[in-house]
Amino acid sequence: MPTISRFYGILIQMYFGDHVPPHFHALYAEFEALIDIRTFEVIQGDLPDRAMALVLEWAREHRDELIKDWELCVQNQMPMKILPLP
């Protein structure tokens, strides 16, 4: 599973050929959340409140890039890196 971004101890990853809806995995310490790219709703799991706020802020800024990366992963191609939060 490629890591497409990393910031404040949070890893953002996508899996090749993953299930729909289009989503990404956010990992922080022992926590993991799957977040829908279209709605930013948590599909599964959870993160601490502050980490979740950072992930959602980042995702809103990079929605178009996330969609492109999802499409690459569906085709089993390497997704592009996405800039972290500053």
PDB file of N, CA, C and O in Angstrom:
ATOM      1  N   MET A   1       0.834  -1.172   0.000  1.00  0.00           N
ATOM      2  CA  MET A   1       0.000   0.000   0.000  1.00  0.00           C
ATOM      3  C   MET A   1       0.881   1.238   0.000  1.00  0.00           C
ATOM      4  O   MET A   1       1.611   1.481   0.961  1.00  0.00           O
ATOM      5  N   PRO A   2       0.820   2.009  -1.050  1.00  0.00           N
ATOM      6  CA  PRO A   2       1.663   3.198  -1.144  1.00  0.00           C
ATOM      7  C   PRO A   2       1.228   4.303  -0.175  1.00  0.00           C
ATOM      8  O   PRO A   2       0.040   4.565   0.010  1.00  0.00           O
ATOM      9  N   THR A   3       2.219   4.932   0.427  1.00  0.00           N
ATOM     10  CA  THR A   3       1.979   6.126   1.240  1.00  0.00           C
ATOM     11  C   THR A   3       2.033   7.316   0.308  1.00  0.00           C
ATOM     12  O   THR A   3       3.053   7.559  -0.337  1.00  0.00           O
ATOM     13  N   ILE A   4       0.924   8.071   0.230  1.00  0.00           N
ATOM     14  CA  ILE A   4       0.875   9.199  -0.693  1.00  0.00           C
ATOM     15  C   ILE A   4       1.167  10.530  -0.014  1.00  0.00           C
ATOM     16  O   ILE A   4       1.472  11.515  -0.686  1.00  0.00           O
ATOM     17  N   SER A   5       1.075  10.568   1.323  1.00  0.00           N
ATOM     18  CA  SER A   5       1.426  11.788   2.053  1.00  0.00           C
ATOM     19  C   SER A   5       1.714  11.422   3.503  1.00  0.00           C
ATOM     20  O   SER A   5       1.279  10.387   4.008  1.00  0.00           O
ATOM     21  N   ARG A   6       2.463  12.311   4.155  1.00  0.00           N
ATOM     22  CA  ARG A   6       2.833  12.111   5.557  1.00  0.00           C
ATOM     23  C   ARG A   6       2.966  13.489   6.199  1.00  0.00           C
ATOM     24  O   ARG A   6       3.682  14.352   5.691  1.00  0.00           O
ATOM     25  N   PHE A   7       2.271  13.688   7.319  1.00  0.00           N
ATOM     26  CA  PHE A   7       2.364  14.962   8.034  1.00  0.00           C
ATOM     27  C   PHE A   7       1.939  14.770   9.486  1.00  0.00           C
ATOM     28  O   PHE A   7       1.005  14.022   9.775  1.00  0.00           O
ATOM     29  N   TYR A   8       2.623  15.441  10.380  1.00  0.00           N
ATOM     30  CA  TYR A   8       2.316  15.427  11.818  1.00  0.00           C
ATOM     31  C   TYR A   8       2.118  14.012  12.369  1.00  0.00           C
ATOM     32  O   TYR A   8       1.254  13.786  13.217  1.00  0.00           O
ATOM     33  N   GLY A   9       2.907  13.081  11.892  1.00  0.00           N
ATOM     34  CA  GLY A   9       2.812  11.699  12.357  1.00  0.00           C
ATOM     35  C   GLY A   9       1.676  10.902  11.741  1.00  0.00           C
ATOM     36  O   GLY A   9       1.420   9.768  12.147  1.00  0.00           O
ATOM     37  N   ILE A  10       0.993  11.483  10.764  1.00  0.00           N
ATOM     38  CA  ILE A  10      -0.143  10.835  10.100  1.00  0.00           C
ATOM     39  C   ILE A  10       0.319  10.327   8.735  1.00  0.00           C
ATOM     40  O   ILE A  10       0.973  11.052   7.985  1.00  0.00           O
ATOM     41  N   LEU A  11      -0.020   9.097   8.424  1.00  0.00           N
ATOM     42  CA  LEU A  11       0.256   8.526   7.101  1.00  0.00           C
ATOM     43  C   LEU A  11      -1.051   8.449   6.320  1.00  0.00           C
ATOM     44  O   LEU A  11      -2.082   8.038   6.852  1.00  0.00           O
ATOM     45  N   ILE A  12      -0.993   8.848   5.057  1.00  0.00           N
ATOM     46  CA  ILE A  12      -2.134   8.723   4.161  1.00  0.00           C
ATOM     47  C   ILE A  12      -1.756   7.689   3.113  1.00  0.00           C
ATOM     48  O   ILE A  12      -0.746   7.834   2.423  1.00  0.00           O
ATOM     49  N   GLN A  13      -2.571   6.644   2.998  1.00  0.00           N
ATOM     50  CA  GLN A  13      -2.253   5.547   2.092  1.00  0.00           C
ATOM     51  C   GLN A  13      -3.469   5.163   1.259  1.00  0.00           C
ATOM     52  O   GLN A  13      -4.614   5.415   1.634  1.00  0.00           O
ATOM     53  N   MET A  14      -3.183   4.546   0.123  1.00  0.00           N
ATOM     54  CA  MET A  14      -4.213   3.933  -0.718  1.00  0.00           C
ATOM     55  C   MET A  14      -3.733   2.538  -1.086  1.00  0.00           C
ATOM     56  O   MET A  14      -2.536   2.295  -1.235  1.00  0.00           O
ATOM     57  N   TYR A  15      -4.687   1.626  -1.231  1.00  0.00           N
ATOM     58  CA  TYR A  15      -4.373   0.252  -1.614  1.00  0.00           C
ATOM     59  C   TYR A  15      -4.656   0.073  -3.096  1.00  0.00           C
ATOM     60  O   TYR A  15      -5.590   0.668  -3.633  1.00  0.00           O
ATOM     61  N   PHE A  16      -3.847  -0.746  -3.753  1.00  0.00           N
ATOM     62  CA  PHE A  16      -4.109  -1.106  -5.142  1.00  0.00           C
ATOM     63  C   PHE A  16      -5.370  -1.962  -5.202  1.00  0.00           C
ATOM     64  O   PHE A  16      -5.545  -2.879  -4.400  1.00  0.00           O
ATOM     65  N   GLY A  17      -6.251  -1.656  -6.163  1.00  0.00           N
ATOM     66  CA  GLY A  17      -7.449  -2.457  -6.382  1.00  0.00           C
ATOM     67  C   GLY A  17      -8.382  -2.515  -5.187  1.00  0.00           C
ATOM     68  O   GLY A  17      -9.064  -3.523  -4.998  1.00  0.00           O
ATOM     69  N   ASP A  18      -8.436  -1.474  -4.376  1.00  0.00           N
ATOM     70  CA  ASP A  18      -9.263  -1.462  -3.172  1.00  0.00           C
ATOM     71  C   ASP A  18     -10.750  -1.368  -3.535  1.00  0.00           C
ATOM     72  O   ASP A  18     -11.103  -1.038  -4.667  1.00  0.00           O
ATOM     73  N   HIS A  19     -11.598  -1.659  -2.573  1.00  0.00           N
ATOM     74  CA  HIS A  19     -13.054  -1.653  -2.762  1.00  0.00           C
ATOM     75  C   HIS A  19     -13.598  -0.225  -2.843  1.00  0.00           C
ATOM     76  O   HIS A  19     -12.968   0.725  -2.377  1.00  0.00           O
ATOM     77  N   VAL A  20     -14.783  -0.098  -3.447  1.00  0.00           N
ATOM     78  CA  VAL A  20     -15.471   1.192  -3.483  1.00  0.00           C
ATOM     79  C   VAL A  20     -16.234   1.369  -2.177  1.00  0.00           C
ATOM     80  O   VAL A  20     -16.512   0.367  -1.517  1.00  0.00           O
ATOM     81  N   PRO A  21     -16.583   2.566  -1.772  1.00  0.00           N
ATOM     82  CA  PRO A  21     -16.425   3.833  -2.483  1.00  0.00           C
ATOM     83  C   PRO A  21     -14.971   4.295  -2.477  1.00  0.00           C
ATOM     84  O   PRO A  21     -14.158   3.807  -1.693  1.00  0.00           O
ATOM     85  N   PRO A  22     -14.653   5.246  -3.367  1.00  0.00           N
ATOM     86  CA  PRO A  22     -13.284   5.787  -3.392  1.00  0.00           C
ATOM     87  C   PRO A  22     -12.921   6.347  -2.017  1.00  0.00           C
ATOM     88  O   PRO A  22     -13.649   7.165  -1.454  1.00  0.00           O
ATOM     89  N   HIS A  23     -11.791   5.896  -1.490  1.00  0.00           N
ATOM     90  CA  HIS A  23     -11.402   6.302  -0.141  1.00  0.00           C
ATOM     91  C   HIS A  23      -9.892   6.231   0.024  1.00  0.00           C
ATOM     92  O   HIS A  23      -9.172   5.716  -0.832  1.00  0.00           O
ATOM     93  N   PHE A  24      -9.438   6.761   1.148  1.00  0.00           N
ATOM     94  CA  PHE A  24      -8.037   6.622   1.524  1.00  0.00           C
ATOM     95  C   PHE A  24      -7.975   6.170   2.975  1.00  0.00           C
ATOM     96  O   PHE A  24      -8.951   6.273   3.718  1.00  0.00           O
ATOM     97  N   HIS A  25      -6.824   5.674   3.358  1.00  0.00           N
ATOM     98  CA  HIS A  25      -6.571   5.210   4.712  1.00  0.00           C
ATOM     99  C   HIS A  25      -5.711   6.258   5.417  1.00  0.00           C
ATOM    100  O   HIS A  25      -4.679   6.673   4.890  1.00  0.00           O
ATOM    101  N   ALA A  26      -6.132   6.685   6.599  1.00  0.00           N
ATOM    102  CA  ALA A  26      -5.348   7.601   7.420  1.00  0.00           C
ATOM    103  C   ALA A  26      -4.913   6.832   8.662  1.00  0.00           C
ATOM    104  O   ALA A  26      -5.747   6.293   9.389  1.00  0.00           O
ATOM    105  N   LEU A  27      -3.609   6.782   8.902  1.00  0.00           N
ATOM    106  CA  LEU A  27      -3.070   6.051  10.035  1.00  0.00           C
ATOM    107  C   LEU A  27      -2.348   7.017  10.970  1.00  0.00           C
ATOM    108  O   LEU A  27      -1.575   7.868  10.530  1.00  0.00           O
ATOM    109  N   TYR A  28      -2.610   6.870  12.251  1.00  0.00           N
ATOM    110  CA  TYR A  28      -1.968   7.696  13.270  1.00  0.00           C
ATOM    111  C   TYR A  28      -1.788   6.836  14.510  1.00  0.00           C
ATOM    112  O   TYR A  28      -2.766   6.419  15.130  1.00  0.00           O
ATOM    113  N   ALA A  29      -0.527   6.570  14.874  1.00  0.00           N
ATOM    114  CA  ALA A  29      -0.216   5.676  15.990  1.00  0.00           C
ATOM    115  C   ALA A  29      -0.959   4.352  15.777  1.00  0.00           C
ATOM    116  O   ALA A  29      -0.813   3.726  14.727  1.00  0.00           O
ATOM    117  N   GLU A  30      -1.752   3.923  16.762  1.00  0.00           N
ATOM    118  CA  GLU A  30      -2.462   2.647  16.628  1.00  0.00           C
ATOM    119  C   GLU A  30      -3.843   2.806  15.988  1.00  0.00           C
ATOM    120  O   GLU A  30      -4.599   1.837  15.916  1.00  0.00           O
ATOM    121  N   PHE A  31      -4.179   3.999  15.526  1.00  0.00           N
ATOM    122  CA  PHE A  31      -5.491   4.292  14.955  1.00  0.00           C
ATOM    123  C   PHE A  31      -5.451   4.237  13.430  1.00  0.00           C
ATOM    124  O   PHE A  31      -4.426   4.515  12.807  1.00  0.00           O
ATOM    125  N   GLU A  32      -6.584   3.873  12.851  1.00  0.00           N
ATOM    126  CA  GLU A  32      -6.739   3.907  11.394  1.00  0.00           C
ATOM    127  C   GLU A  32      -8.177   4.247  11.052  1.00  0.00           C
ATOM    128  O   GLU A  32      -9.114   3.748  11.676  1.00  0.00           O
ATOM    129  N   ALA A  33      -8.340   5.106  10.050  1.00  0.00           N
ATOM    130  CA  ALA A  33      -9.677   5.452   9.561  1.00  0.00           C
ATOM    131  C   ALA A  33      -9.678   5.381   8.038  1.00  0.00           C
ATOM    132  O   ALA A  33      -8.711   5.778   7.387  1.00  0.00           O
ATOM    133  N   LEU A  34     -10.764   4.875   7.481  1.00  0.00           N
ATOM    134  CA  LEU A  34     -10.987   4.891   6.037  1.00  0.00           C
ATOM    135  C   LEU A  34     -11.947   6.036   5.766  1.00  0.00           C
ATOM    136  O   LEU A  34     -13.029   6.098   6.348  1.00  0.00           O
ATOM    137  N   ILE A  35     -11.545   6.950   4.873  1.00  0.00           N
ATOM    138  CA  ILE A  35     -12.315   8.167   4.645  1.00  0.00           C
ATOM    139  C   ILE A  35     -12.718   8.263   3.179  1.00  0.00           C
ATOM    140  O   ILE A  35     -11.880   8.161   2.284  1.00  0.00           O
ATOM    141  N   ASP A  36     -14.002   8.459   2.948  1.00  0.00           N
ATOM    142  CA  ASP A  36     -14.568   8.595   1.615  1.00  0.00           C
ATOM    143  C   ASP A  36     -14.049   9.889   0.984  1.00  0.00           C
ATOM    144  O   ASP A  36     -14.141  10.957   1.590  1.00  0.00           O
ATOM    145  N   ILE A  37     -13.511   9.795  -0.217  1.00  0.00           N
ATOM    146  CA  ILE A  37     -12.937  10.961  -0.895  1.00  0.00           C
ATOM    147  C   ILE A  37     -14.032  11.936  -1.326  1.00  0.00           C
ATOM    148  O   ILE A  37     -13.806  13.145  -1.350  1.00  0.00           O
ATOM    149  N   ARG A  38     -15.192  11.432  -1.660  1.00  0.00           N
ATOM    150  CA  ARG A  38     -16.256  12.308  -2.173  1.00  0.00           C
ATOM    151  C   ARG A  38     -16.959  13.082  -1.070  1.00  0.00           C
ATOM    152  O   ARG A  38     -17.289  14.254  -1.253  1.00  0.00           O
ATOM    153  N   THR A  39     -17.192  12.443   0.076  1.00  0.00           N
ATOM    154  CA  THR A  39     -17.989  13.060   1.141  1.00  0.00           C
ATOM    155  C   THR A  39     -17.178  13.405   2.382  1.00  0.00           C
ATOM    156  O   THR A  39     -17.638  14.164   3.236  1.00  0.00           O
ATOM    157  N   PHE A  40     -15.979  12.855   2.486  1.00  0.00           N
ATOM    158  CA  PHE A  40     -15.113  12.987   3.663  1.00  0.00           C
ATOM    159  C   PHE A  40     -15.729  12.366   4.914  1.00  0.00           C
ATOM    160  O   PHE A  40     -15.354  12.714   6.033  1.00  0.00           O
ATOM    161  N   GLU A  41     -16.665  11.455   4.724  1.00  0.00           N
ATOM    162  CA  GLU A  41     -17.229  10.708   5.845  1.00  0.00           C
ATOM    163  C   GLU A  41     -16.311   9.545   6.196  1.00  0.00           C
ATOM    164  O   GLU A  41     -15.653   8.977   5.324  1.00  0.00           O
ATOM    165  N   VAL A  42     -16.271   9.199   7.461  1.00  0.00           N
ATOM    166  CA  VAL A  42     -15.494   8.045   7.905  1.00  0.00           C
ATOM    167  C   VAL A  42     -16.294   6.794   7.574  1.00  0.00           C
ATOM    168  O   VAL A  42     -17.428   6.624   8.021  1.00  0.00           O
ATOM    169  N   ILE A  43     -15.677   5.923   6.782  1.00  0.00           N
ATOM    170  CA  ILE A  43     -16.308   4.664   6.379  1.00  0.00           C
ATOM    171  C   ILE A  43     -16.116   3.617   7.471  1.00  0.00           C
ATOM    172  O   ILE A  43     -17.009   2.822   7.766  1.00  0.00           O
ATOM    173  N   GLN A  44     -14.923   3.643   8.058  1.00  0.00           N
ATOM    174  CA  GLN A  44     -14.581   2.634   9.061  1.00  0.00           C
ATOM    175  C   GLN A  44     -13.461   3.172   9.923  1.00  0.00           C
ATOM    176  O   GLN A  44     -12.636   3.951   9.446  1.00  0.00           O
ATOM    177  N   GLY A  45     -13.416   2.771  11.193  1.00  0.00           N
ATOM    178  CA  GLY A  45     -12.343   3.138  12.097  1.00  0.00           C
ATOM    179  C   GLY A  45     -12.512   4.537  12.669  1.00  0.00           C
ATOM    180  O   GLY A  45     -13.571   5.156  12.562  1.00  0.00           O
ATOM    181  N   ASP A  46     -11.426   5.017  13.285  1.00  0.00           N
ATOM    182  CA  ASP A  46     -11.455   6.359  13.851  1.00  0.00           C
ATOM    183  C   ASP A  46     -10.039   6.846  14.113  1.00  0.00           C
ATOM    184  O   ASP A  46      -9.077   6.079  14.068  1.00  0.00           O
ATOM    185  N   LEU A  47      -9.937   8.128  14.385  1.00  0.00           N
ATOM    186  CA  LEU A  47      -8.689   8.789  14.750  1.00  0.00           C
ATOM    187  C   LEU A  47      -8.988   9.707  15.927  1.00  0.00           C
ATOM    188  O   LEU A  47     -10.142  10.086  16.131  1.00  0.00           O
ATOM    189  N   PRO A  48      -7.978  10.070  16.701  1.00  0.00           N
ATOM    190  CA  PRO A  48      -8.205  11.101  17.716  1.00  0.00           C
ATOM    191  C   PRO A  48      -8.704  12.387  17.044  1.00  0.00           C
ATOM    192  O   PRO A  48      -8.391  12.647  15.882  1.00  0.00           O
ATOM    193  N   ASP A  49      -9.473  13.180  17.776  1.00  0.00           N
ATOM    194  CA  ASP A  49     -10.118  14.367  17.207  1.00  0.00           C
ATOM    195  C   ASP A  49      -9.153  15.291  16.477  1.00  0.00           C
ATOM    196  O   ASP A  49      -9.443  15.719  15.360  1.00  0.00           O
ATOM    197  N   ARG A  50      -8.029  15.603  17.076  1.00  0.00           N
ATOM    198  CA  ARG A  50      -7.077  16.538  16.446  1.00  0.00           C
ATOM    199  C   ARG A  50      -6.503  15.944  15.162  1.00  0.00           C
ATOM    200  O   ARG A  50      -6.386  16.650  14.160  1.00  0.00           O
ATOM    201  N   ALA A  51      -6.148  14.676  15.174  1.00  0.00           N
ATOM    202  CA  ALA A  51      -5.619  14.027  13.971  1.00  0.00           C
ATOM    203  C   ALA A  51      -6.687  14.002  12.877  1.00  0.00           C
ATOM    204  O   ALA A  51      -6.378  14.236  11.709  1.00  0.00           O
ATOM    205  N   MET A  52      -7.933  13.720  13.242  1.00  0.00           N
ATOM    206  CA  MET A  52      -9.013  13.696  12.256  1.00  0.00           C
ATOM    207  C   MET A  52      -9.204  15.078  11.642  1.00  0.00           C
ATOM    208  O   MET A  52      -9.397  15.192  10.431  1.00  0.00           O
ATOM    209  N   ALA A  53      -9.154  16.121  12.450  1.00  0.00           N
ATOM    210  CA  ALA A  53      -9.303  17.485  11.931  1.00  0.00           C
ATOM    211  C   ALA A  53      -8.200  17.805  10.925  1.00  0.00           C
ATOM    212  O   ALA A  53      -8.466  18.422   9.894  1.00  0.00           O
ATOM    213  N   LEU A  54      -6.969  17.394  11.215  1.00  0.00           N
ATOM    214  CA  LEU A  54      -5.857  17.633  10.285  1.00  0.00           C
ATOM    215  C   LEU A  54      -6.045  16.854   8.988  1.00  0.00           C
ATOM    216  O   LEU A  54      -5.802  17.382   7.903  1.00  0.00           O
ATOM    217  N   VAL A  55      -6.473  15.607   9.099  1.00  0.00           N
ATOM    218  CA  VAL A  55      -6.689  14.776   7.914  1.00  0.00           C
ATOM    219  C   VAL A  55      -7.776  15.383   7.030  1.00  0.00           C
ATOM    220  O   VAL A  55      -7.616  15.458   5.812  1.00  0.00           O
ATOM    221  N   LEU A  56      -8.865  15.811   7.631  1.00  0.00           N
ATOM    222  CA  LEU A  56      -9.964  16.379   6.843  1.00  0.00           C
ATOM    223  C   LEU A  56      -9.568  17.707   6.209  1.00  0.00           C
ATOM    224  O   LEU A  56      -9.949  17.987   5.072  1.00  0.00           O
ATOM    225  N   GLU A  57      -8.817  18.519   6.924  1.00  0.00           N
ATOM    226  CA  GLU A  57      -8.317  19.772   6.343  1.00  0.00           C
ATOM    227  C   GLU A  57      -7.453  19.467   5.124  1.00  0.00           C
ATOM    228  O   GLU A  57      -7.619  20.080   4.069  1.00  0.00           O
ATOM    229  N   TRP A  58      -6.536  18.523   5.271  1.00  0.00           N
ATOM    230  CA  TRP A  58      -5.647  18.131   4.175  1.00  0.00           C
ATOM    231  C   TRP A  58      -6.460  17.588   2.995  1.00  0.00           C
ATOM    232  O   TRP A  58      -6.217  17.959   1.846  1.00  0.00           O
ATOM    233  N   ALA A  59      -7.422  16.713   3.282  1.00  0.00           N
ATOM    234  CA  ALA A  59      -8.208  16.067   2.215  1.00  0.00           C
ATOM    235  C   ALA A  59      -9.016  17.087   1.420  1.00  0.00           C
ATOM    236  O   ALA A  59      -9.116  16.986   0.197  1.00  0.00           O
ATOM    237  N   ARG A  60      -9.587  18.060   2.105  1.00  0.00           N
ATOM    238  CA  ARG A  60     -10.371  19.086   1.396  1.00  0.00           C
ATOM    239  C   ARG A  60      -9.489  19.884   0.442  1.00  0.00           C
ATOM    240  O   ARG A  60      -9.937  20.288  -0.631  1.00  0.00           O
ATOM    241  N   GLU A  61      -8.250  20.108   0.828  1.00  0.00           N
ATOM    242  CA  GLU A  61      -7.317  20.857  -0.016  1.00  0.00           C
ATOM    243  C   GLU A  61      -6.845  20.043  -1.219  1.00  0.00           C
ATOM    244  O   GLU A  61      -6.394  20.615  -2.212  1.00  0.00           O
ATOM    245  N   HIS A  62      -6.944  18.724  -1.142  1.00  0.00           N
ATOM    246  CA  HIS A  62      -6.355  17.855  -2.166  1.00  0.00           C
ATOM    247  C   HIS A  62      -7.354  16.883  -2.781  1.00  0.00           C
ATOM    248  O   HIS A  62      -6.959  15.816  -3.250  1.00  0.00           O
ATOM    249  N   ARG A  63      -8.622  17.224  -2.788  1.00  0.00           N
ATOM    250  CA  ARG A  63      -9.652  16.303  -3.285  1.00  0.00           C
ATOM    251  C   ARG A  63      -9.367  15.846  -4.717  1.00  0.00           C
ATOM    252  O   ARG A  63      -9.421  14.650  -5.004  1.00  0.00           O
ATOM    253  N   ASP A  64      -9.066  16.778  -5.612  1.00  0.00           N
ATOM    254  CA  ASP A  64      -8.827  16.404  -7.014  1.00  0.00           C
ATOM    255  C   ASP A  64      -7.650  15.442  -7.142  1.00  0.00           C
ATOM    256  O   ASP A  64      -7.711  14.486  -7.915  1.00  0.00           O
ATOM    257  N   GLU A  65      -6.591  15.689  -6.395  1.00  0.00           N
ATOM    258  CA  GLU A  65      -5.423  14.803  -6.435  1.00  0.00           C
ATOM    259  C   GLU A  65      -5.765  13.430  -5.866  1.00  0.00           C
ATOM    260  O   GLU A  65      -5.296  12.412  -6.374  1.00  0.00           O
ATOM    261  N   LEU A  66      -6.575  13.400  -4.821  1.00  0.00           N
ATOM    262  CA  LEU A  66      -6.994  12.123  -4.242  1.00  0.00           C
ATOM    263  C   LEU A  66      -7.804  11.305  -5.239  1.00  0.00           C
ATOM    264  O   LEU A  66      -7.625  10.092  -5.346  1.00  0.00           O
ATOM    265  N   ILE A  67      -8.688  11.967  -5.963  1.00  0.00           N
ATOM    266  CA  ILE A  67      -9.489  11.258  -6.969  1.00  0.00           C
ATOM    267  C   ILE A  67      -8.583  10.681  -8.059  1.00  0.00           C
ATOM    268  O   ILE A  67      -8.767   9.539  -8.479  1.00  0.00           O
ATOM    269  N   LYS A  68      -7.612  11.464  -8.514  1.00  0.00           N
ATOM    270  CA  LYS A  68      -6.676  10.964  -9.529  1.00  0.00           C
ATOM    271  C   LYS A  68      -5.873   9.785  -8.997  1.00  0.00           C
ATOM    272  O   LYS A  68      -5.670   8.799  -9.706  1.00  0.00           O
ATOM    273  N   ASP A  69      -5.416   9.880  -7.753  1.00  0.00           N
ATOM    274  CA  ASP A  69      -4.664   8.771  -7.166  1.00  0.00           C
ATOM    275  C   ASP A  69      -5.540   7.532  -7.024  1.00  0.00           C
ATOM    276  O   ASP A  69      -5.069   6.417  -7.251  1.00  0.00           O
ATOM    277  N   TRP A  70      -6.806   7.708  -6.651  1.00  0.00           N
ATOM    278  CA  TRP A  70      -7.716   6.567  -6.551  1.00  0.00           C
ATOM    279  C   TRP A  70      -7.812   5.857  -7.896  1.00  0.00           C
ATOM    280  O   TRP A  70      -7.732   4.631  -7.976  1.00  0.00           O
ATOM    281  N   GLU A  71      -7.985   6.655  -8.956  1.00  0.00           N
ATOM    282  CA  GLU A  71      -8.102   6.073 -10.296  1.00  0.00           C
ATOM    283  C   GLU A  71      -6.829   5.319 -10.686  1.00  0.00           C
ATOM    284  O   GLU A  71      -6.906   4.273 -11.332  1.00  0.00           O
ATOM    285  N   LEU A  72      -5.680   5.830 -10.308  1.00  0.00           N
ATOM    286  CA  LEU A  72      -4.425   5.120 -10.582  1.00  0.00           C
ATOM    287  C   LEU A  72      -4.378   3.797  -9.823  1.00  0.00           C
ATOM    288  O   LEU A  72      -4.019   2.765 -10.390  1.00  0.00           O
ATOM    289  N   CYS A  73      -4.738   3.827  -8.550  1.00  0.00           N
ATOM    290  CA  CYS A  73      -4.696   2.597  -7.740  1.00  0.00           C
ATOM    291  C   CYS A  73      -5.664   1.544  -8.252  1.00  0.00           C
ATOM    292  O   CYS A  73      -5.353   0.354  -8.215  1.00  0.00           O
ATOM    293  N   VAL A  74      -6.834   1.961  -8.731  1.00  0.00           N
ATOM    294  CA  VAL A  74      -7.799   1.014  -9.285  1.00  0.00           C
ATOM    295  C   VAL A  74      -7.184   0.292 -10.478  1.00  0.00           C
ATOM    296  O   VAL A  74      -7.483  -0.877 -10.724  1.00  0.00           O
ATOM    297  N   GLN A  75      -6.325   0.989 -11.217  1.00  0.00           N
ATOM    298  CA  GLN A  75      -5.658   0.408 -12.382  1.00  0.00           C
ATOM    299  C   GLN A  75      -4.322  -0.239 -12.009  1.00  0.00           C
ATOM    300  O   GLN A  75      -3.519  -0.564 -12.884  1.00  0.00           O
ATOM    301  N   ASN A  76      -4.091  -0.423 -10.707  1.00  0.00           N
ATOM    302  CA  ASN A  76      -2.855  -1.010 -10.187  1.00  0.00           C
ATOM    303  C   ASN A  76      -1.613  -0.240 -10.624  1.00  0.00           C
ATOM    304  O   ASN A  76      -0.562  -0.829 -10.877  1.00  0.00           O
ATOM    305  N   GLN A  77      -1.746   1.089 -10.712  1.00  0.00           N
ATOM    306  CA  GLN A  77      -0.621   1.960 -11.026  1.00  0.00           C
ATOM    307  C   GLN A  77      -0.242   2.744  -9.777  1.00  0.00           C
ATOM    308  O   GLN A  77      -1.077   2.999  -8.909  1.00  0.00           O
ATOM    309  N   MET A  78       1.021   3.117  -9.702  1.00  0.00           N
ATOM    310  CA  MET A  78       1.527   3.839  -8.539  1.00  0.00           C
ATOM    311  C   MET A  78       0.891   5.235  -8.460  1.00  0.00           C
ATOM    312  O   MET A  78       0.958   6.000  -9.422  1.00  0.00           O
ATOM    313  N   PRO A  79       0.274   5.565  -7.315  1.00  0.00           N
ATOM    314  CA  PRO A  79      -0.300   6.904  -7.162  1.00  0.00           C
ATOM    315  C   PRO A  79       0.805   7.950  -6.990  1.00  0.00           C
ATOM    316  O   PRO A  79       1.944   7.633  -6.646  1.00  0.00           O
ATOM    317  N   MET A  80       0.434   9.187  -7.238  1.00  0.00           N
ATOM    318  CA  MET A  80       1.388  10.296  -7.098  1.00  0.00           C
ATOM    319  C   MET A  80       1.435  10.731  -5.631  1.00  0.00           C
ATOM    320  O   MET A  80       0.456  10.579  -4.902  1.00  0.00           O
ATOM    321  N   LYS A  81       2.562  11.264  -5.212  1.00  0.00           N
ATOM    322  CA  LYS A  81       2.676  11.835  -3.872  1.00  0.00           C
ATOM    323  C   LYS A  81       1.860  13.128  -3.826  1.00  0.00           C
ATOM    324  O   LYS A  81       1.743  13.834  -4.828  1.00  0.00           O
ATOM    325  N   ILE A  82       1.306  13.425  -2.670  1.00  0.00           N
ATOM    326  CA  ILE A  82       0.542  14.656  -2.467  1.00  0.00           C
ATOM    327  C   ILE A  82       1.203  15.436  -1.336  1.00  0.00           C
ATOM    328  O   ILE A  82       1.578  14.865  -0.312  1.00  0.00           O
ATOM    329  N   LEU A  83       1.340  16.730  -1.528  1.00  0.00           N
ATOM    330  CA  LEU A  83       2.005  17.570  -0.546  1.00  0.00           C
ATOM    331  C   LEU A  83       1.312  17.456   0.818  1.00  0.00           C
ATOM    332  O   LEU A  83       0.088  17.354   0.892  1.00  0.00           O
ATOM    333  N   PRO A  84       2.094  17.475   1.878  1.00  0.00           N
ATOM    334  CA  PRO A  84       1.523  17.411   3.241  1.00  0.00           C
ATOM    335  C   PRO A  84       0.986  18.780   3.662  1.00  0.00           C
ATOM    336  O   PRO A  84       1.142  19.772   2.950  1.00  0.00           O
ATOM    337  N   LEU A  85       0.359  18.807   4.817  1.00  0.00           N
ATOM    338  CA  LEU A  85       0.000  20.093   5.410  1.00  0.00           C
ATOM    339  C   LEU A  85       1.288  20.815   5.771  1.00  0.00           C
ATOM    340  O   LEU A  85       2.265  20.180   6.167  1.00  0.00           O
ATOM    341  N   PRO A  86       1.299  22.139   5.638  1.00  0.00           N
ATOM    342  CA  PRO A  86       2.525  22.886   6.005  1.00  0.00           C
ATOM    343  C   PRO A  86       2.759  22.905   7.501  1.00  0.00           C
ATOM    344  O   PRO A  86       3.739  23.488   7.966  1.00  0.00           O
TER     345      PRO A  86
END
